[in-house]
Amino acid sequence: MTKEDFLSKFTDILKTEDTITLDTNLADLEDWDSLTTMTTVSWLLENKINITVKEISTYKTVSEIAEKFGII
């Protein structure tokens, strides 16, 4: 998966029209809530990436999720 594919999928999960970058702060995203957190965890698990809701809740930026995904 490319960085662009990752960002596109993450934008789809958030159901937002905002531009999402690796530097985007998760706390600044209006749509980053418990449902999108769970959806993101599910997406990662579907891709054989072990993560928990507790772990992802400590993340501050999109780049931390991308790093877990192996994009960066």
C-alpha positions, -999 to 999 in steps of 0.1 A, spaced: 0 0 0 13 34 -9 11 65 13 -15 79 -10 -36 48 -8 -33 48 30 -44 84 33 -73 79 9 -86 49 29 -81 68 62 -100 97 47 -128 73 37 -129 59 72 -133 94 86 -160 102 60 -145 137 57 -137 160 28 -109 176 48 -74 170 35 -56 145 57 -18 143 58 6 123 78 11 154 100 -26 158 108 -32 158 145 -59 133 154 -73 155 181 -79 182 155 -102 159 134 -138 166 141 -146 130 129 -120 112 151 -142 96 177 -148 62 192 -165 48 161 -138 59 137 -112 46 162 -129 12 162 -132 12 125 -95 21 121 -85 -7 145 -107 -31 125 -90 -20 93 -56 -26 108 -66 -60 121 -80 -70 87 -46 -63 73 -29 -86 99 -16 -57 120 -20 -63 157 -33 -32 176 -57 -25 204 -81 4 209 -61 13 240 -29 15 219 -44 36 191 -60 60 217 -24 70 227 -16 81 191 -14 118 184 -9 120 146 -19 101 115 17 93 109 17 71 140 -11 50 125 8 49 91 39 38 110 20 9 126 7 1 91 43 1 78 38 30 54 66 50 69 
